């Protein structure tokens, strides 16, 4: 549930801190007092779109912070873990959103920065905001199938995942088939090109890292003479000159006097002896290296030719030999596809048919599950509508399976959700036929249908905070009372908030908040106050009587509260 909401410098709100409770909350106040701004703030907290215009005039930024108290088993903790957000299930969940006057925003969950995409995913688990504009979603038939699938439960969701996997493979097979069929004109021209390229690369018989080895060999051949001169001179200095001879004489001299000062001369003698052996070994290695130096102009020419060939292939087919070989493999496959086009077409058509049949069987299974769920959902909504003062209403979820004409036989048209299209059908009066919602439902009826849906789905989607922003507009009398009672019942399953102008709704609330706009020091500011006792009666009387509040309206307000308490107790 939502425990606290803090707002600073948002629109006409300078600073507001509100504590909420379990149950049914209503927000009331004069038109323009800023009731919807609280909902806008909560929408921003859970990932709603914001703009610089929402920041209070003269301020650098708006700040919104909400604290949620969630059960350890709630799905939001799994979402947080998946997103890499550190959160302890035994603690409160705190979400903070800042919106700058330049339009930039930042969001934190328990102090950790998150992106807007992450915040929206988290927010979908926490808050469901339903405003008047959301009536339009009832008119979008593509939304109807999503609601039906959600109502159908885990088995349908599992089967739909299986179907989508096969359907994705079917779409890939169809795309490959179209590409192969459409490439017929280019195939003849490309086949000659592919054959030439394959022959050019294959005849080179490239080996991995061959260019690096050839480059090294070329360097050695180019500087063979220079290496020969330098190494020969170094060998002569060590072995043919006075190098080793001088060290040998030094060793002889020290050997003669070693016994006179063994402590200091012995270590020096050992160093000279070691140096002699190392220099002698280096001289022998220089001699061997000199004897192995090649000077072969013909071999150098061959290496240059080979490198020119490889560099020419690099300019055409890739920066490295592995790139060239990868291009060869890709081109060979393309050539084989063209040469074996007829066989490939036959194989792809067979694969497409196999996947279509598999997808169709899964789609039929989905359709059966939906048919069963559609009947249950229709009955559940009719029951809810009966409680919302629409006892004669008939509601049906109509499922259709469009077909597409093919050259062989009529085939079901599959889409990403299967083979079904769902339409919510309604008849509000006895004797009238069922028609799509878009052609029959009024604004007041839309409000009650949406409330019926929310009542049914409250336990399914497990969203703990449900907000109704003036959804009772266009409703009055007994229908308004029925909506109020339904919201109160719904509050037993989740935390419910309603912005309302109807006293019938306000009196049924467990907690009543007044939103008031006032002018202080020539600046407009909005305050939020929880109403208890006589001040709540005064607000209900204002809603009943308008500008003038009389003893009769106060008495009537008290009667409405007493009746609401009895109804909730019952």
N, C-alpha and C positions, 0 to 999 in steps of 0.2 A: 504493500500500500504506500501511498504518498504521505509522508510524515510532515514535511515542511517545504515551503516554497518561498524563496527570497528573490526580490526583484529590485533593481536599482537603475534609475535613469532610462526607463523604457517608456516611450511616448509621454503620456501625462503623469506617469507614476514616477515620483522622485525616489521613494524608498518604501517598500512594503515587505513585511515578514509575516507569513501566515502559517499557523499550525493546523493540520487536518487530523481527522479521526477515522475510525471505521464507519461504514454505513453510507447513508444518502445525504449529500451536501447540495444545497442550492445557493446560488449567487444571484442577488437581486439588487435593484437600484434604478434610478431614473435613466432614461435613454440618453446615451452619450457620457455616462458616468465613467465608463472604462471597464465594464464587465468582461468584454471579449479580450481585453488586453491581458488579463490573467491567463486566459486560454492560449493567447498568442505566446506568452512567456513560456508556458509549459510546452507548447509546440516547439519552440526554439530549443528548449532543453533536451528534447528527444529527437533533434535532427531536422526540424522544420526549416524552411527557407527564411532567411532574414535579409534586411536591407538597411542601408545607412539611414533611411528616413525614419526607422523605428527608434533610433537613439533620441533621447530627450534633447530638445533644443538647448544649445550652449554647453553640452556635455561631450566628453571625448569618447565615451563608450557606455554601453548598456551591459549590465551583469545580471544573469539569471542562475540560480542555484536551487536544485531540488534534492531532497533526501528521501530515499525509498527504504522501506523495511520489508525485505523479501524472504520468503521461506527458503531454507537450504535446498529444497527439492525443486524450486522453480527453474524453468528452462533458461532464464537469463544468465544463470551462473555458467552453464555450458557454453553459451554464446560468448561470454566474457573470456572464458578459458581458451576457446577457439581463436579469439582475436588477440590473445596474448596480453590481456589486461589483468593485472594482479588484483585480486579481490578475495576477501575472506567471507565465507558464507555466514559466519557468525556475527558479522558487523553490518552496519548500514551501508547502503550504496549511495554515493554522493556524485551527482553530475553537475558540472559547472559549464556555462556557455557565456562567452564574452563577444559582443558585437561592437566594432569600432565605428566611429562616425565616418570613416573612409570606406566602410562596407566590408572590411575584413573581419573574420571571426576565428575564435579558437575554442576548443572544447577539451574538457578534462573529465575523466571518470576515476574517482578515488585518487585525484591528483595526477593521474597519468594522461598525457596528451593523446588524443585520438582524432582520426580523420572524420569528416562528415559522413562518409560511407559507413564507417564503423559505428558512429553515433546513431545513425538511422537504424542499423540492424539491432543495436541494443534497445533503442526506443520502441521498436515494434513489439518487443516483449513486455513493455512496461505500460504504455498508454495508448488508448484508442480514442481518438477525438472524432466525434460525429457532429457536423454542423449542417445547416440548411442546404449548403451546396452539395452535400453528400447524397441528397436525394437523387442526384443525377446518376450516381453509380447504379441505382436500381433500374435505370432505364437502359444501361449498357448490357446487352445480352451476353457479351463475353465474360462479364463478371458473374453471371448466374451460374455458369458451369464451375467456376472456382469455388463459389459458396457451397454448391452441391457436393463437390469432391471433399471439401473440408468437413462437411457434415457426415459424409460416408465413413470417414475414419481411416485407421492405419492400414487395413488390408487393401483398400483402394489406392492409397498413396504408394504402397509397396508395388502393387501391380502397375501403377502408372510409371514408376521409375523403370521397371522392366520394359514396358512398352516403349518409353522414350529412348532407351538404349538401342532397341531394335529399329525404331523409327529413324534414329540418327544414322544407323548403318544403311538403311534403305535410301535415305536422302543422298548419302555419299555414293552409293552404287548408281543411283539415277543420274547424279552429276557426272560421274565417270562415263556413263553410257552416252549422255548428251554430248560430252566433249569428243568422244570417239566418233559419234555419228556426224557431228558438225565439222570434223577435221578432214573429211574425205577429199575436198578440193586441194588442200595444202599438202596432203600426204605424198603425192607423186613428186612434187618439187623438194620436199623435205627429205624424202628417202635418198635421193642422189647426194644431197648435202651430207646427211648422216653417214652414208657409206664412205664418202671421201674423207670426212673427219676421222672416222674409225680407222681407216686404212693408214692415214697420216700418223696418228698417234701410235697405233699398234706396231707399225713398221719400225718405229724408233726404239722399241723394246726398252722402255725406261725402267729404271730401278730406283727404289727409294734412296734418297740422299746421294744419288749418283752425281748430281751437279756440285755438291759440296766436296766430294772426293776428287772430282776432276779439277776443281778450282785449286785445291791444295797441290795436286800433282803438277798443274800448270806453273804455279809459283816456284816449285822446286826446279822444274826444267828451265824456266826462264833465267834463274840465278845460279845455275850449276857452276859456271866459271868463277863467279864471285865467291861462291862457297868453297870451291876447290882452293883458290888462292889463300883465303883467310885461314882455312883449316891446316893447309900445308905449312904456312908460316908459323902457326901456333905449335904444331908438332915439332918443327925444327927448333924453335926456341926452347921447348921443354927437353927434347931428347937429343937433337943434333947439336945444340948450342951448349951454353954453360949452366942451364937451369938445374938439371939433375946432378950434374958434376959438382956444382957449387954446394948444393945441399949435402952431397956425399962427403966432400972435403970438410965441411963444417962438423958433420957427425964424427969424422975421424979425429979432428982436433979436440972435441969435447970428450971423446972416449979416453984420450990420453990423460986428461987432467981430472976425470970424474972422481977418482978416489980421494982427491985433495979436498973436495967440498961436495960430497955426495948429496947432501940434503937439498942444495939449490941446483946443482948441475944435472942431477938425474932426471928431474921433471922436464927440463929444457931439452935434454937429449931424447927423451921419449917423444916430445912434440916434433922434433926434427925428423926422427925416424918415421913417425906417422905421416908427416908431410911428404917425405920422400916416396913412401909406398903409394900415397894418394896421387901424387904428381906423376909417378911412373904409370899408374893405372889409367889416368886421364890421357897420358900420351899415347898409350896403346889404343884407347877408344877413339882418339882423334885419327890415328892411322887407319883404323878399320872404317871409320866414317868416310875418310878421304877416298879410300879404295872403292867404296860403294857409290860414290857420286857419279850420276849419269849425265852426259851431255849429248842429247839425241834430238836434233832439230826436226827430224821426220816424225818422232813421237809427239813432240810439241805441236806440230802442225795438225796431227790427228786429234789431239786433245782440244785444240782451238776449234776444229771443225765440229767436234761432238758438242762442245759448249754452245757454239752458234746454233746448232740444231735444237738443243734444249731451250735456249733463250727464245728462239722463234716460236716454239710450241707454247712457251709461257705467255708470250704476247697475245696468242690467240685463245688459249684455253684455261689459263690459270696462273697464279703467281708462283706456285710451287709445284713440284712433281706430284705430290699427293692430290693437289687440286686438279691437275691434268688427268690423272688416273680416275678421279671421281667423275670428271666430265665424260671420260671414255665410257665408264659404266652407265652413266645416265643416258648417254647418246645410244649406247648399245640396246638399252631397254626400249628407248623410243623407236629405234629401227625395228626391233623385234615386234613391237606393238603394231607398227604399220604393216610389216610383212605378214603378221598373223592376225590382221585386223578382223577378218571374218570369223575366225575362231574366238577371238577375244569378245567380239560382239555377241556371239552365241553364249559364251560363258557369262558375260555380264547380264544378259537378258535372263538367263536361268537364275543367276544370283539375285537379280531384282525380283523375280517372281517368287523365289524361295523366301526372301525377306518380307515381301508384301504379304504372303500367306501367313508367315509367323506373326507379323505385326497385326494383321487382321484378326487372328485368333485372340491375341491379347486385347485388341480393341473391343471385340465382342464380349470378352470377359469383363472388361471395364464397363461396358454398356449394361450388362446384367447387374453388376454391383450398383451402378447408378440408378437403374430402374427401381431396385429395391429401396435405395436411399431416397429417391425422389418421392416415393409413396409415403415414407415415414416423415420426410421433411414437410410435405404438403399437409399431412395430418397435424404435425406439430405447430405449423404456422396458423392453420385454421383455428386450432385451440387457443393460441395466443391472441389472434384477432378477435375471437369471441370474448376474451377477457378485456379487450380494448374497445368494447362497444361496437364491434362489427360482427354480430352473431350470424348474420345472413351471408357473410362473405364466403366465397368458395375460392380456394387457392390450389393451383396445380403447378408442378414443375414438369413442363412438357419437354420430352426428349425427342429429337429428330436425328436421323442418320442420312444426310444427303448422299446421293449417288452421282457418279459422273459416267457419262456414256463413253465407252471405248469401242474399238473396232470389233472386239470379240464378244464382250458381254458387259452388262452394267456392273460397274465396280464401285465399291464404297470409297468415298473420298476421305482419306485419312489426313489428320493434322496432328500437331504436336501433343494434343490431349486425347487423341483417339479418333473415334468416328462420330461422336455425339455433339450436338448443339443443344443447349438448354435455354429455355425461355420461361420466365415466371409469368403465369397466367392468373388473372383475377376476375371474379364476378362479385360486385358489391351488393347487388340487389337480387331478390328471388326472381327467377324466370329469365334473367339475362345470361347470355352465353359468356363463356370464359374468353377474355381478350388479353393481349399483352399489356403489362403495366403502363407502358408509354401511351396507350390509347384509352385508358379508363380511369386511372387513379388521380384523385385530387391531391392538393398539398397536404391536407389533414390526413388523408388516407395514407399518403407516402410516409408521413411521420410515424404512423402506427405500424405500418408494415416494416419499416426500418427498426423500430423498437422491438417488434416481435422477433426479427432476425437476430438483433443484438442479444435478446433474452435467451434465445436458443444457443447462440454461439459463445456465450459468456463462459460456459464450462469447457467448451472445446478448445478455444484458442488460449485460455489461461492468462489473458491480459488482465492485470490486477486493477487498473485504473480506467474507468469508462466515463467519457465526458460527452454530454449532450449540450450543444450550443444553440439554444432557442429552437429545438426541434419541435416544440409544441406550438409554433406559430401557425395560425389558421385553425386552431382547435379550441373548442369551448365547451361549456356545459358538462354533461356526463362523460363525454369523450376525454375532456381534460382531466377529470377525476380519475378515469380509468388509466390514463397515461401516468398520472402521479402514483397510483397504486402499483402499477407495473414497475416503475422505477424503484419504488421502495422495496418491492420483492426482489428485484434484480440486485439491490444492494446487499442482500444476504450472500451473494456469490462473489461480488467484487465491490470495490470502492466506486461509488457513482457520484458524478458531479453534474449539475444542470444549471445553466443560465436560463432564467425564466422570467416572464412578466405575469404569469398566472398564479393567483393565490392558492388555487386548488393544488398546484404542484408544490409551492413553497411550504404549505402547512404540513405536507407529508414528509418533509425532510427531517433527518435526525439532527442535522447541523445547518444553521442558517447564517449566511454572511451577507452583509450589506456593502455594496460598492458605492462610495460617495465621492463626488467631485467638488472641490472647494478652491477658492482663490485666496492665496496668502502672499502678501507683498507683491501683488500684481502678477503672480505666477500661478497657473492652474496646477493643482495636484490632486491625486486620487488616493483615497484611503480604503482599507478593508477592515471591517469590524465584525467579529462573531456576535450574533444577536442572541441574547438569553433573557428570558422572563418578559418583562413589560416592554422592553425595546423591540422585541420580536413582534409582539402584538401590535405595536405602533406601525411597524413596517408592513405587516399584513393588512392593517387597516388602511394604510396609504395605498396599497395595491388594490384594495377593494373600492375605496372611496375617491381616489384621485387626489386633487389638490386639498380638499377640505376633509379632515379627519374628524368624525363625530363620535359620540358615545355609542351610537348604534353600530357604526362600522367597527369600533373597538370590541363591542360585545359580539358582533358577528365573527370577527377574527378569533376571539377566544373560543367561540363555539366550534369554529373550523379546526383549531388546534386540538380541542378536547376530542372531537370526532376522529381526527387523524390518529391520536394516541390510542383510542379504542380499536380502530381498524387495524393498526399495527400490532396491538396486543393480541387481537383475535387471530 
